[in-house]
Amino acid sequence: MRGGSWNARDRLNDRIRACRWRFDPSTYKVRADDTREQAALRMASDCIGGSVPEFFLWCARYVLQHHKRLKGVRARLRKLDREERVNERERVKREAAQRKAAEALWDGLRK
């Protein structure tokens, strides 16, 4: 975030820019019944820096990156990232070609 803006629109734009694929927010609810567990989660999130939901996201990302059983998931995500980059490059090339054709048509009409 840009210095922790208080403006809701700035925070939303930062979240949208941070997305690698599409912006499609989801909410997951987790219950911590035990007060010791709640205190442990709060202390851990304070050590990492952030709130408890941010700590849960950090933990999930860490497990995705490092857990042995999720090796196939990481490979699939890398493959999907590559496909997404290829699709984006093709889209940019296609738009550039359309723009160039439209400019050439416009230049032809102006003469």
N, C-alpha and C positions, 0 to 999 in steps of 0.2 A: 504494500500500500504506500501511497505517497504521504509518508509522514503521519499516518493514522488520521486521515481526514474525518471530520465529524459529519460531512455531507453524505447523505445516504446514496445519492446518485454517483458520487466519486467512488464510494466503496463498491457499488454494484458494477461500475465500469471496470474497476480493478479486478474484480472476480471474473468478469467476462473475458478480459484480456488474458488472465492467467489460465484459461481453459485451453487444453491442447486440441480437443475435438469440438464438440458442441456444448453450449451452455444449457444444461438441463438439470437444475438443482433438485436434490432429493434430501429428505430428512429421515434420519434413523433415530428411533427412541431406544434408550438403554436404561434399565432400572438398576439402581444400586440400593438395596434394602438395608444393608448393614452399615452402621455409622462408622465402624472401623474402616470398612472398604471405602466409604465416602471420604473419610479423612485421608486415607492413603492416596486416593485418586487426586484429591485436592492438593496434597503435598507434592505429588509427582508432577502435576501440571504446573505448580509454582516453580519447581526446579527446572523444568523444561522451558518455562516462560509462556504463559497463555492460560486459557480457560480449560476446563475439563473436556468439553467437546473438541477443542483443538488438540488436546492431549490424545484423545481417542483416535483422531485422524492421523496424528503423528505415529501412533502405535501401529495403526493399520498399514500405513505406508512402509514403516520399518519392517513389518512382518512380510509384506509383499516383496520387498527388496531382498530379504535375507533368509527366509525360511526355505529349507531344502525341498519340501513337498510342493512348493509353489513355483518350481523351476519352469514347468510347462506353461504356467500362467504368464510368467515374465517373458518367455519366448513368444507366446501368442500376442502379448501386448506390443513387443518390439515389432512383430510382423505387421500388426494393425497400424502402428505408428508409421512404418515405412510406406504402407499402402496409402495412408492419409496424406503423407508428404507428396507422393507421386500424383495423387488426385489433385492436390492443391496446385502443384506445378503445371499440370495439364490445364486446369481451369484458368490460371493466370495467362498461359500461352494462348488459349482459345480466346480469352477476353482481349488480349493485345492484338491478335489477328483481326478480330471483329472491329476493334477500335481503328486499326490501320485501314481496313477496308472502308469503314464509314468516313474516315478523313479523306481517303482518296476519292470517294464518291462526292463528298462535299466540295473538294477542290475542283473536281470536274464540272460541277454545277455552277461554281463561281466564275469560271472562265468564259 
